[in-house]
């Protein structure tokens, strides 16, 4: 089917914007040369982008003998984006510019809220961020745990940790804020963040997000792979230990019941009860009050009991990772979110377990690393949804 005039114009405008964005500073003539568009088409597209204040003229470039070119760029503050992470023990969000720089951030503790109470907390978070916006708001991107169905208003089919069932989150947020809203699985958008903002920006990669929940995000040929029923990467509820601990989903031995932050803390608490001397025992604090941060700190201080807990975590995570290697044969895998805080202790055990459990022809070319993006992976990935869908920017090169 032949594209309409409007579709062609929109495509050209997005191509021109992506090109200016990629190059940082570029003239109209060079945009035409890079894209293959005519100079007239480029000038028309640039005119529309100037009117929208997505592009600006920043001065003269070097002359090559003809007319002195005027350079263009995309101001990073031309738009504000709100990225939201609803997948942790606190609901977090940030105002982000077009280059992925966080301008303002906010975190509100979840404190066990579920259902409508959790939804009200999400409203409170976005309300507060919206009040701090200083440039036109491009939209709101949200990463949330669970299976998201984009054909039904980005309905959250099932988010077990929040007791959300068939919640039309995108429709609710768009009605409240009157801006474009995009909702996706938190692990999936963490992978998108690695693709957009990571140091290497591989076209094929997997991010395994270890936090309050556990999941994997998969990028293939530069595109987020969601699967036929939008649940690709839901590895948190795959059984990795027969007769293991009970999971929130009702099954036993799920990966999430073994390597989530809550599961790690519970195992560390139990281990600390069996030894007299361990840095897991914090002075002035009962074992019942132990937090995940305490486990991270004790491991960083080379406490043997904490290290044993982390190594066990690495073994379970390695089994799941080996299955991903065998199923998808993707060479670049990142451990992200809170799991990355355990550093080499966890990473080395994951690598060793993958080598033991997966076909060596595949593992010899598989690189497993810690994500360097840190705690903002979901926020940045949710922002990348807006860059992609609203502006047609597919990656920050």
Backbone torsions as a table, in degrees:
resi	resn	phi	psi	omega
1	UNK	NA	130.9	-176.7
2	UNK	-71.4	138.4	-179.7
3	UNK	-68.9	144.7	175.7
4	UNK	-75.2	166.8	178.3
5	UNK	-59.2	-41.4	-179.3
6	UNK	-65.7	-40.5	178.7
7	UNK	-63.5	-41.1	178.4
8	UNK	-64.6	-42.8	179.4
9	UNK	-63.7	-41.9	178.7
10	UNK	-64.1	-41.8	179.1
11	UNK	-62.3	-46.0	-179.5
12	UNK	-63.0	-39.6	-179.4
13	UNK	-65.2	-41.0	178.8
14	UNK	-67.5	-38.4	178.1
15	UNK	-64.2	-42.0	178.4
16	UNK	-65.2	-43.8	179.6
17	UNK	-62.3	-45.5	178.6
18	UNK	-59.4	-40.8	-178.0
19	UNK	-66.5	-44.6	177.6
20	UNK	-63.6	-41.1	179.7
21	UNK	-61.2	-46.4	-178.1
22	UNK	-63.0	-43.3	-171.9
23	UNK	-83.1	-16.1	179.7
24	UNK	82.2	-61.2	175.4
25	UNK	-136.8	130.5	-176.6
26	UNK	-161.1	149.0	179.0
27	UNK	-89.0	165.2	177.1
28	UNK	-59.8	-42.7	-178.8
29	UNK	-61.3	-40.6	180.0
30	UNK	-71.4	-32.6	174.3
31	UNK	-60.8	-43.8	178.5
32	UNK	-62.1	-41.2	-179.7
33	UNK	-65.6	-42.8	-177.0
34	UNK	-69.8	-40.2	-173.3
35	UNK	-89.7	-22.0	-174.7
36	UNK	82.9	3.1	176.4
37	UNK	-78.6	156.6	176.1
38	UNK	-70.8	158.0	179.4
39	UNK	-64.0	-34.5	177.9
40	UNK	-63.5	-45.3	179.6
41	UNK	-62.2	-42.4	179.0
42	UNK	-63.4	-44.7	-179.3
43	UNK	-62.1	-39.6	177.6
44	UNK	-64.2	-44.4	179.8
45	UNK	-64.5	-43.9	179.3
46	UNK	-62.5	-39.5	178.4
47	UNK	-58.4	-42.7	178.6
48	UNK	-67.2	-39.0	179.7
49	UNK	-68.6	-34.9	175.3
50	UNK	-64.6	-42.1	179.3
51	UNK	-62.1	-35.0	179.9
52	UNK	-83.0	-4.5	-178.6
53	UNK	60.1	31.3	171.9
54	UNK	-90.0	-19.5	179.1
55	UNK	-131.7	149.8	175.7
56	UNK	-137.8	157.2	172.7
57	UNK	-89.9	131.2	-171.4
58	UNK	-118.2	6.6	178.1
59	UNK	129.9	-176.0	-175.3
60	UNK	-90.5	143.2	174.3
61	UNK	-95.4	-177.1	179.8
62	UNK	-72.3	134.0	179.2
63	UNK	-84.7	140.7	176.6
64	UNK	-108.6	21.1	177.1
65	UNK	118.3	-25.8	178.9
66	UNK	-97.2	-146.4	178.2
67	UNK	-66.3	136.0	179.9
68	UNK	-64.5	123.5	-176.3
69	UNK	-74.8	148.1	172.8
70	UNK	-97.5	126.4	-178.5
71	UNK	-85.2	146.5	179.6
72	UNK	-119.3	150.5	167.6
73	UNK	-149.3	172.2	176.8
74	UNK	-105.7	111.2	178.5
75	UNK	-62.1	131.5	-176.1
76	UNK	-66.2	-22.0	178.2
77	UNK	-99.9	18.4	178.5
78	UNK	-61.9	-30.7	176.1
79	UNK	-140.3	149.9	167.3
80	UNK	-100.6	146.6	175.4
81	UNK	-123.5	144.0	173.3
82	UNK	-109.3	118.8	175.7
83	UNK	-108.8	136.4	-172.5
84	UNK	-130.5	137.2	177.5
85	UNK	-117.3	111.1	179.5
86	UNK	-107.9	24.4	-173.7
87	UNK	-111.3	12.0	-175.6
88	UNK	-121.7	-176.0	179.0
89	UNK	-69.9	-15.4	171.6
90	UNK	-127.0	146.0	172.1
91	UNK	-81.7	124.7	-175.9
92	UNK	-125.2	152.0	177.2
93	UNK	-156.5	168.3	-179.2
94	UNK	-154.8	153.1	166.6
95	UNK	-89.9	125.7	-172.9
96	UNK	-124.3	142.5	176.0
97	UNK	-89.2	-177.8	-174.0
98	UNK	-69.3	-14.4	178.2
99	UNK	-100.4	7.7	177.2
100	UNK	83.9	14.9	176.6
101	UNK	-86.3	130.0	179.0
102	UNK	-78.4	122.0	-178.5
103	UNK	-96.8	-29.8	178.0
104	UNK	-158.8	139.1	-179.5
105	UNK	-132.0	157.6	-178.8
106	UNK	-150.1	142.8	178.4
107	UNK	-136.5	132.9	178.8
108	UNK	-122.3	124.5	-177.9
109	UNK	-63.4	135.8	-179.0
110	UNK	-73.3	-40.6	176.0
111	UNK	51.0	43.4	173.4
112	UNK	79.1	3.3	-179.9
113	UNK	-62.2	143.8	176.2
114	UNK	-140.9	169.8	175.0
115	UNK	56.9	-134.7	-176.8
116	UNK	-62.2	-35.0	179.3
117	UNK	-62.5	-40.1	177.5
118	UNK	-66.8	-38.5	178.4
119	UNK	-63.8	-41.3	178.4
120	UNK	-63.1	-34.7	177.2
121	UNK	-66.8	-38.7	176.0
122	UNK	-62.0	-42.0	176.1
123	UNK	-59.9	-45.5	-179.0
124	UNK	-59.6	-42.3	180.0
125	UNK	-62.7	-50.6	-176.5
126	UNK	-69.5	-36.7	175.3
127	UNK	-55.7	-46.3	-177.1
128	UNK	-66.5	-39.5	178.9
129	UNK	-68.5	-42.2	-179.8
130	UNK	-59.2	-34.4	-179.8
131	UNK	-68.7	-17.1	-177.9
132	UNK	-102.2	3.6	-178.7
133	UNK	-67.6	136.4	-177.8
134	UNK	-116.0	-7.6	177.1
135	UNK	-131.3	165.3	177.6
136	UNK	-50.8	134.8	-175.5
137	UNK	-85.8	118.5	179.7
138	UNK	-70.9	-35.5	-179.6
139	UNK	159.7	-170.8	-179.1
140	UNK	-124.1	127.2	173.9
141	UNK	-112.0	137.4	-174.0
142	UNK	-130.8	129.9	169.8
143	UNK	-105.5	127.0	-173.2
144	UNK	-139.3	144.8	178.3
145	UNK	-70.2	149.4	176.1
146	UNK	113.9	179.7	179.4
147	UNK	-91.7	123.5	-175.8
148	UNK	-109.3	129.4	178.8
149	UNK	-106.0	102.3	-176.5
150	UNK	-69.8	-13.8	179.2
151	UNK	-81.7	-7.7	-179.5
152	UNK	-125.7	54.6	178.6
153	UNK	64.4	33.8	-174.3
154	UNK	50.8	44.8	177.9
155	UNK	-65.0	134.2	176.0
156	UNK	-84.0	101.2	-176.2
157	UNK	-62.3	-38.9	-176.3
158	UNK	-162.0	115.0	172.9
159	UNK	-125.9	91.6	-168.2
160	UNK	-61.0	-38.2	-175.9
161	UNK	-73.2	-16.0	-179.4
162	UNK	-112.3	-1.4	-176.3
163	UNK	55.0	40.7	174.4
164	UNK	-102.1	123.5	-180.0
165	UNK	-129.8	120.2	-179.8
166	UNK	52.2	46.0	179.2
167	UNK	-91.5	118.5	-179.3
168	UNK	-79.1	70.2	-169.3
169	UNK	-62.1	-44.3	-177.9
170	UNK	-61.3	-44.5	-179.3
171	UNK	-62.0	-41.3	179.6
172	UNK	-63.1	-43.3	-177.9
173	UNK	-71.9	-38.7	179.0
174	UNK	-65.5	-37.1	178.1
175	UNK	-66.6	-36.2	-176.9
176	UNK	-77.3	-39.4	-170.8
177	UNK	-107.5	-13.0	175.5
178	UNK	57.4	38.3	174.1
179	UNK	-137.1	162.6	176.0
180	UNK	-59.8	137.0	179.3
181	UNK	-130.2	134.7	176.7
182	UNK	-127.2	132.5	-177.5
183	UNK	-123.7	132.7	178.0
184	UNK	-147.7	164.9	177.6
185	UNK	-59.1	139.4	-174.1
186	UNK	-64.4	-37.9	178.6
187	UNK	-69.2	-36.0	178.7
188	UNK	-65.4	-42.4	-179.6
189	UNK	-73.7	-24.9	173.4
190	UNK	-62.9	-37.6	176.0
191	UNK	-67.3	-38.0	177.6
192	UNK	-62.9	-37.9	177.5
193	UNK	-62.1	-41.7	178.9
194	UNK	-64.2	-37.6	179.5
195	UNK	-68.8	-39.8	-178.4
196	UNK	-79.7	-47.8	-166.9
197	UNK	-113.4	-5.7	-178.6
198	UNK	-66.0	164.5	-175.1
199	UNK	-65.4	-34.7	-176.2
200	UNK	-104.0	-29.8	179.0
201	UNK	55.7	59.0	178.7
202	UNK	-69.0	149.7	178.3
203	UNK	-79.2	-24.0	175.8
204	UNK	-123.9	123.7	179.6
205	UNK	-161.7	162.4	173.7
206	UNK	-128.6	136.3	170.9
207	UNK	-116.0	123.8	175.2
208	UNK	-100.2	113.2	-175.5
209	UNK	-94.6	118.9	-179.7
210	UNK	-113.7	107.2	-179.7
211	UNK	-148.3	-136.7	175.6
212	UNK	-61.1	-35.8	170.6
213	UNK	-118.0	177.5	-179.4
214	UNK	-134.3	133.0	177.9
215	UNK	-163.1	172.8	178.5
216	UNK	-124.9	141.5	172.1
217	UNK	-111.7	139.7	-172.6
218	UNK	-126.7	125.6	175.1
219	UNK	-114.8	125.8	179.4
220	UNK	-126.9	126.5	-177.6
221	UNK	53.2	38.8	175.9
222	UNK	78.1	1.9	-178.9
223	UNK	-117.0	142.7	176.8
224	UNK	-67.2	125.5	179.7
225	UNK	-96.7	116.6	-175.5
226	UNK	-102.9	-15.6	-178.9
227	UNK	86.0	167.9	-176.3
228	UNK	-62.8	-34.7	-179.7
229	UNK	-114.3	22.9	171.3
230	UNK	69.1	14.4	-176.9
231	UNK	-112.9	21.1	179.6
232	UNK	-58.6	133.0	178.2
233	UNK	93.0	3.9	179.3
234	UNK	-77.0	67.0	-177.2
235	UNK	-86.2	-10.5	-176.5
236	UNK	-62.7	-26.1	-177.5
237	UNK	-112.7	31.4	169.6
238	UNK	-98.3	132.1	-176.6
239	UNK	-73.4	127.8	176.4
240	UNK	-120.0	-7.0	179.7
241	UNK	-140.9	111.3	177.8
242	UNK	-61.8	133.9	-178.9
243	UNK	60.7	30.1	177.4
244	UNK	-77.9	-174.0	-178.0
245	UNK	-65.2	154.4	-179.9
246	UNK	-70.0	137.4	-179.9
247	UNK	-98.4	160.9	177.1
248	UNK	-60.6	-23.5	-178.7
249	UNK	-77.8	-10.5	179.5
250	UNK	105.5	-15.3	177.6
251	UNK	-89.4	-179.3	-178.0
252	UNK	-124.1	141.7	175.1
253	UNK	77.4	17.1	177.2
254	UNK	-65.3	153.0	177.7
255	UNK	-55.8	-42.0	-178.9
256	UNK	-63.2	-32.6	179.1
257	UNK	-73.6	-7.0	-176.8
258	UNK	-116.0	-29.0	-173.3
259	UNK	-126.8	2.8	174.1
260	UNK	-68.5	164.9	-178.8
261	UNK	-59.4	-39.3	178.6
262	UNK	-65.8	-40.1	179.5
263	UNK	-67.3	-40.9	178.9
264	UNK	-63.2	-44.2	-179.3
265	UNK	-64.1	-41.7	179.0
266	UNK	-63.4	-40.6	179.9
267	UNK	-68.5	-37.4	177.5
268	UNK	-66.6	-38.4	178.6
269	UNK	-62.9	-43.3	179.4
270	UNK	-66.4	-39.0	180.0
271	UNK	-66.9	-37.3	-178.6
272	UNK	-66.1	-26.5	179.3
273	UNK	-69.1	-19.8	-174.4
274	UNK	-94.7	-5.0	-178.7
275	UNK	-128.0	150.7	-179.6
276	UNK	-80.4	-41.2	-172.6
277	UNK	-118.5	115.0	176.7
278	UNK	-159.3	145.4	178.2
279	UNK	-71.4	-6.0	173.4
280	UNK	-70.6	-21.4	175.6
281	UNK	-85.2	100.3	-177.1
282	UNK	-87.2	126.6	-179.9
283	UNK	-54.9	134.6	179.3
284	UNK	78.3	10.1	-176.1
285	UNK	-135.0	132.8	178.0
286	UNK	-76.5	159.2	176.8
287	UNK	-62.9	-31.3	179.0
288	UNK	-63.3	-25.6	-179.0
289	UNK	-92.0	5.0	179.9
290	UNK	-58.5	140.1	178.6
291	UNK	-116.6	168.1	176.3
292	UNK	-61.1	-37.1	178.2
293	UNK	-59.1	-36.0	178.2
294	UNK	-62.9	-38.9	-180.0
295	UNK	-67.9	-43.3	178.7
296	UNK	-60.3	-44.3	-178.4
297	UNK	-64.9	-44.5	-179.1
298	UNK	-64.6	-38.8	177.5
299	UNK	-64.9	-41.6	179.3
300	UNK	-63.2	-25.7	179.0
301	UNK	-93.0	13.4	175.3
302	UNK	62.1	34.3	175.6
303	UNK	-70.3	126.8	-175.6
304	UNK	-61.5	-38.3	-178.6
305	UNK	-68.0	-44.6	177.7
306	UNK	-64.2	-40.4	-179.2
307	UNK	-61.6	-40.0	179.5
308	UNK	-62.6	-39.3	178.4
309	UNK	-64.2	-43.3	-179.5
310	UNK	-66.9	-39.3	178.5
311	UNK	-63.8	-39.8	177.2
312	UNK	-64.1	-40.1	176.4
313	UNK	-60.2	-43.7	179.2
314	UNK	-62.1	-33.9	178.4
315	UNK	-65.6	-48.3	-179.9
316	UNK	-63.9	-42.9	-179.9
317	UNK	-65.7	-35.7	178.4
318	UNK	-64.9	-36.9	177.8
319	UNK	-62.2	-45.7	179.1
320	UNK	-65.3	-39.5	179.9
321	UNK	-65.2	-39.7	177.8
322	UNK	-60.2	-38.0	177.5
323	UNK	-65.0	-38.6	176.6
324	UNK	-65.4	-40.6	178.6
325	UNK	-60.6	-45.6	-179.4
326	UNK	-68.2	-35.3	-176.1
327	UNK	-79.9	-36.6	-170.3
328	UNK	-114.4	-21.9	179.9
329	UNK	52.6	44.2	174.8
330	UNK	-96.6	130.1	-166.9
331	UNK	-81.9	-19.9	-174.6
332	UNK	-118.1	114.8	-176.6
333	UNK	-125.9	134.4	-178.2
334	UNK	-121.4	137.3	171.3
335	UNK	-95.3	122.3	-173.6
336	UNK	-124.1	-177.2	179.7
337	UNK	60.8	-139.9	-172.3
338	UNK	-68.6	-27.4	178.9
339	UNK	-59.6	-32.3	-178.6
340	UNK	-65.8	-18.0	-178.2
341	UNK	-70.2	-15.3	178.7
342	UNK	-84.1	-5.7	171.6
343	UNK	58.3	-144.3	-174.6
344	UNK	-61.2	-28.0	-179.5
345	UNK	-57.2	-49.0	179.0
346	UNK	-74.0	-46.4	-174.0
347	UNK	-60.2	-45.9	-178.0
348	UNK	-63.4	-36.9	179.3
349	UNK	-70.1	-39.2	176.1
350	UNK	-60.6	-47.7	-179.9
351	UNK	-59.4	-45.5	-178.3
352	UNK	-63.4	-41.1	-179.6
353	UNK	-67.2	-39.9	177.4
354	UNK	-60.9	-43.2	178.9
355	UNK	-61.7	-34.7	-179.5
356	UNK	-75.2	-33.0	-168.4
357	UNK	-103.0	-17.3	-176.1
358	UNK	-110.7	161.4	-179.5
359	UNK	-61.7	124.0	-171.6
360	UNK	-64.8	-24.9	176.2
361	UNK	-62.4	-30.3	177.7
362	UNK	-85.5	-41.0	-173.7
363	UNK	-71.0	-24.7	-176.3
364	UNK	-67.1	-20.0	177.6
365	UNK	-111.4	12.2	179.3
366	UNK	-96.2	129.0	179.9
367	UNK	-111.7	119.5	179.1
368	UNK	-112.1	124.3	-175.9
369	UNK	-133.5	167.2	169.8
370	UNK	-86.1	138.1	176.5
371	UNK	-69.1	136.0	179.9
372	UNK	-93.0	-1.8	-176.4
373	UNK	-73.2	-33.2	175.5
374	UNK	85.4	-152.9	-171.8
375	UNK	-68.9	-14.1	-175.8
376	UNK	-91.2	11.3	-172.7
377	UNK	-60.3	-42.6	-178.6
378	UNK	-71.6	-41.5	178.1
379	UNK	-59.6	-46.5	-179.3
380	UNK	-69.7	-38.1	177.5
381	UNK	-64.7	-39.2	177.2
382	UNK	-65.4	-35.9	175.6
383	UNK	-66.3	-37.2	178.8
384	UNK	-62.8	-31.1	174.7
385	UNK	-57.4	-42.6	180.0
386	UNK	-67.0	-44.6	178.2
387	UNK	-57.4	-41.0	-176.6
388	UNK	-71.2	-56.4	-171.9
389	UNK	-77.0	-34.5	-176.6
390	UNK	-88.6	-34.8	-175.6
391	UNK	-114.5	-9.4	-179.8
392	UNK	76.5	15.8	177.9
393	UNK	-86.0	116.2	-172.2
394	UNK	-90.8	-21.9	178.5
395	UNK	-168.3	154.6	174.7
396	UNK	-95.6	107.6	-173.5
397	UNK	-94.7	NA	NA
